[in-house]
Amino acid sequence: MTNSPANPISDAAAAAAFRRLIAHLQVRHDAQNIDLMGLAGFCRNCLADWVMEATQEAGEPMTRDEAREAVHGMPMATWKARYQSEASVEQIERMKTSVAKNQAAP
């Protein structure tokens, strides 16, 4: 797809920016998924789901585990054991409030 007034970002630029976001999240382990959900209503797992869906829509096979490994840079179980901390009640409440706003998102 080429850029247009409605979508001024070219596919090449979007792909490069997405790869940079993934690389950034792979080194910023301190940015917990629960906090990303609380702030923006999405996290690494959401990105992995979107990657899997887009890959499958393009006619290529990809499992949820493969997508999560691609986004996390390692198997999900390894990432969780190394980096994921237990969510606080406050984090869970922020996540619920934030995710509720996603109903208006495309």
N, C-alpha and C positions, 0 to 999 in steps of 0.2 A: 504494500500500500504506500502511496505517496502522501506527502503532507498536503493539507488543505486548510482553509480558514477555520474549519471546525476542529481539525486535528493538525496543528502546525508542526508536530514532531514526526520526522520521517521514521520508517521502520528501522533503518540502520542506526539512527540515533537512539531510538527507544531500546533496541536490543543492547547497544553498548551501555546505556545507562542502567538497564536491568542487570547486566553482568557485573557492573560496578557495585550496584546495591547488594547483590548476592555476595560478592567478595568482601564487601564492608561488613555485612552481617556475620560472615564466617570468621572474622577476627574480633568482632565486638561481642564476645560471649557475655559481657556484663549487661548487655541489652537483653533482658529476659523477655521471652515470648509473652508472658502475662503483662509485662509493662508495655510492650508494643501494642498488645490488644487494648489495654486501657487507654493508651494515647491515640491510636489511629484505627483501632477496630480490625487490625490484621496482624499476622505474625509470620514467622518463617514457615510454619505449617500451612498457613493460608497460601503463601507464595508457592509452596510445593504443590498444593492442590491445583492452583491455577496453571502451573507448569504441566502437571499431569493432564489436565483437561485440554490444554492447548495442544499438547503432543498427540493425544488421542484424537482430537478433532482433525489434526493434520494426517491422520491415518497411520500413526506410528504407535507401537505398544509402549506403555510405561505404567508401572505399578505405583501405588502410593508410597511404598517403601523406597523405590528407586528415586522418585521425585524428592522425597524428604532427604535422602542421602545426597542428592545433587545440590539441594539448597543448603543443608547444614554442613556439607563438606565431609561428612562421616555418617555412619549408620545412626539413625535416630536414637537407639538405645544407648549408644556410646555417648552421644551429645548430651542426652538427659543425665546420664550417670556423672559426667564430668562437669557440666555447667548449669543444669537446671536446679534452682532452689525451690523450696516449698513456698507456694503462694500464700500471702497473708489475706485475711478477710478483706482488708481495704483494697488490695490489688484485685481481688475477685469482684468486688462491688464496682470498681472503676471499669473493669473489663465488661461487666454486664451492661453498664450505662453506655459505654462506648459502642459495643456491638449492637445495641438497640438502635443506634443512629444509622447503622448500615442498611436498614430497610430502604432508605432513599438512594443508596448507591447503586450504580449499574451492575 
